C-alpha cells in the first residue's frame, strides 16, 4: 500500500525509509506489541521534546474539545458548555481552585470517546436501534481508554468517563451507584444533561430551560445528585445577570 501510494498519499522518501525496514523482524515485532508507544518515545529527537505547564494542559484540553464538538453540527460547543456549567456548579458547591481546574478539564474531555462513533449514528434524525444505542453507550469507555494513555490526563479518565453514570445504578457504561460516583462524576452528569437537553438535536428542537430544570428537579436524589441540581438554577441566574450587566 505504501509503495502504491508513494507520491500521492505519502512522501516517496519516507516510503523508501519504510522499505529499508522491511527485513527488520525485531522492529515489526515490537511495533505490533504493547511496546509500540515506548518505541515511538525512543526515536523521538530529544531536542524536539517540549515540556508543558498547567496553562498548556488547559489549552490542549480546549483544543481537543473543539475537535470533539466539530464532529457534529448538533454538538457545537457542547464540551465547552459542559465544562463551563460544571465549573459554575462546582464553584457554588465550594470546590477549590485545583478541583475546579480538574473539573473543567474533565468537562472539556468527557466526550472524546465519541470520536470513535460514526456520524451516521450521532446525527441520525430518528430513533436509534438497540445496536446503535449500544455503540453510543460505549463512548464513555473509549473516553476512559484514551485519557488513561495520556499521562497528564490519566487521573481524569474515570471521572470524565463517568458522566452518564446515575446514583441508582441505571447509568452506563459501568452501572455505578451511590458512593461509587465521585463528586466530579455527579457534577458532570448534571451539566451534561442540562446542556444536551437545552441544545438542538437531530430528533428535536432545544427544550425550554424551565422545562429542563423541572425535569432535573424530578430526578434529583434518585438518578442525579441533589446538591448539584440545586446549584444549577442559581448559577443560571448568576450567568443571566452577568450577561445583562455586560450587555
Protein Blocks (a to p, Z undefined) as FASTA:
>chain_A
ZZmmgoklpcfklmmmmmmmmmmmklmmmmmmmklmmmmmmmpcfklpccddfklmmmmm
mmmmmmmmmmpmklgoklmmmmmmmmmmmmmnopafklmmmmmmmmmmmmmmmmmpcfkl
mmombdcdfklmmmmmmmmmmmmmmmmmmmklmmmmmmmmmmmgcfkopacfkopahjlp
cfklmmmmmmmmmmmmmpccfkbccddfklmmmmmmmmgoklpcfklmmmmmmmmmmmmm
mmmmmZZ
